[in-house]
Structures are given as structure tokens and as C-alpha cells.
């Protein structure tokens, strides 16, 4: 899992992650770092990666916002 902190916000970078790994990786990242919310998930330009990430967050009732194309900010669990 590629994580880093920038400007005090913890990020997950999904570049290079296989589609079948996204759900587990996103959920694990959010749950492990829920005390650090807001969090940022970098999906990149892949429509499929963005869709998979949003589906995971929606399924688990995690509130998020699109801050830019390919960037999702987790705001509340």
C-alpha cells in the first residue's frame, strides 16, 4: 500500500494497484486511518479505478467528495 502524508493529510496512491485489489486496499486504508480523517485517495485517470473506489466507499457508507478528477477526499465514516 503506497501511503504518504502531505500537508498534514494522509494519502493512498492507487497507481499500479490491480483492479481486484482496490476494494480491500481502500477499505483497509480508511479503517486504519479513520482517526486522521480527512484522507485522500489518488485514483489517477482510470475511470474503472475511480468507479471501483467510489463503489467501495458507497457500499460501506463512507462519506467522500471528489476534489478533482482522480482525487477523492474521505470526509466521514
C-alpha positions in Angstrom: 0.0 0.0 0.0 1.5 3.3 -1.0 0.7 5.9 1.6 2.2 9.2 2.4 1.5 12.4 4.3 1.3 15.7 2.5 0.3 19.0 4.2 -0.8 17.0 7.2 -3.2 14.8 5.2 -2.7 11.1 4.8 -2.9 9.9 1.1 -3.3 6.5 -0.5 -1.9 6.2 -4.1 -3.6 3.5 -6.2 -1.3 3.8 -9.1 0.0 0.4 -10.0 -2.7 -1.4 -8.0 -4.7 -4.2 -9.7 -8.4 -3.7 -10.0 -9.2 -6.8 -8.0 -7.2 -5.4 -5.0 -8.9 -2.0 -4.9 -11.8 -2.8 -2.6 -9.7 -4.4 0.2 -7.0 -1.8 -0.1 -9.3 1.2 0.1 -11.3 -0.2 3.0 -8.2 -1.2 4.9 -6.7 2.3 4.4 -9.8 4.1 5.5 -10.3 2.0 8.6 -6.7 2.0 9.7 -6.5 5.8 9.3 -10.0 6.8 10.4 -8.7 8.9 13.3 -6.8 11.0 10.7 -9.7 12.0 8.5 -9.8 13.8 6.1 -8.0 11.3 3.9 -7.2 11.5 0.2 -7.3 8.6 -2.3 -5.4 9.1 -5.5 -7.1 7.1 -8.3 -5.5 8.7 -11.3 -7.2 9.0 -14.7 -8.6 5.5 -14.8 -12.4 5.6 -15.0 -12.5 2.0 -13.7 -10.3 2.8 -10.7 -12.4 5.8 -9.8 -15.6 3.7 -10.1 -14.2 0.8 -8.0 -13.1 3.2 -5.3 -16.4 5.0 -5.1 -18.3 1.8 -5.1 -16.3 0.6 -2.1 -16.9 3.8 -0.2 -20.6 3.9 -1.1 -21.1 0.2 -0.1 -19.5 0.9 3.3 -21.5 4.2 3.8 -18.3 6.3 3.9 -18.8 9.9 3.0 -16.5 11.4 0.4 -16.1 14.2 -2.0 -14.5 14.5 -5.5 -11.9 17.2 -5.1 -10.5 16.9 -8.6 -10.8 14.2 -11.3 -9.0 11.2 -9.9 -8.7 12.5 -6.3 -11.3 11.5 -3.7 -11.3 13.0 -0.2 -12.8 10.8 2.6 -14.7 13.1 5.0 -16.6 10.9 7.4 -17.2 7.2 8.3 
